[in-house]
Amino acid sequence: VSECWADEVTAGRGTEGQTFTSLTGCTFLVYSTIQGACTHAATLASDFVPSIWICPGFYEENITISSTVHIFGAGAMRQEADASPSDERQLVVVKNATTTSDAITIGAAALFSTIEGIHVILRSSNSTACFDIDAADNITIRNCTFDFYFRMLDRFDRSSDILVERNLFIRCGLDPIECYET
């Protein structure tokens, strides 16, 4: 996923989901939005778990994950979250598109999904939470930064084995984790 890919599509030099082959023979698809990549991932065979690698940038969108997927931002694979990276262009920033919605919703079919190395910012205090996990099991949220939120996780409805590790929480509000109907 690359935020600058939208400029290429608009200019007619590319298409959403265009296939590229690297010099080493690896094939990948390019999207300008994280949601576009997640939507495509949901159409793949269930025995294949896609990885979505996100280029540094600012992605103002709400994300719904409806199938198993591994999402890696530019901060993935670090040993610990860093509040002030030396170069902000290295961050993947996800900011919810509306002021009253969750930034990332994880649905029941997203079993064993991983989200790693992104910086989540909520637009306003009217937003509900960074994550809404509904009936999904074995979710890992690692090496992320959560900025200006009132609840990191909203709803663990029928969910289990949620691992939240090595994350950084800054400019926090009320409760870091609120569980409903668990």
DASUL-V616007 format. One record per run of one state. SS is the DSSP state (H for helix, E for strand, L for the rest). FROM is the first residue (numbers start at 0). LEN is the number of residues. If there is no record, write none. Layout:
ss: (SS;SS)
from: (FROM;FROM)
len: (LEN;LEN)
This chain:
ss: (L;H;L;E;L;E;L;H;L;E;L;E;L;E;L;E;L;H;L;E;L;E;L;E;L;E;L;E;L;E;L;E;L;E;L;E;L;E;L;E;L)
from: (0;4;10;17;21;26;30;33;41;49;53;56;60;62;65;68;72;87;90;91;95;103;106;113;116;118;121;130;133;136;142;144;147;152;154;159;165;167;170;176;178)
len: (4;6;7;4;5;4;3;8;8;4;3;4;2;3;3;4;15;3;1;4;8;3;7;3;2;3;9;3;3;6;2;3;5;2;5;6;2;3;6;2;4)
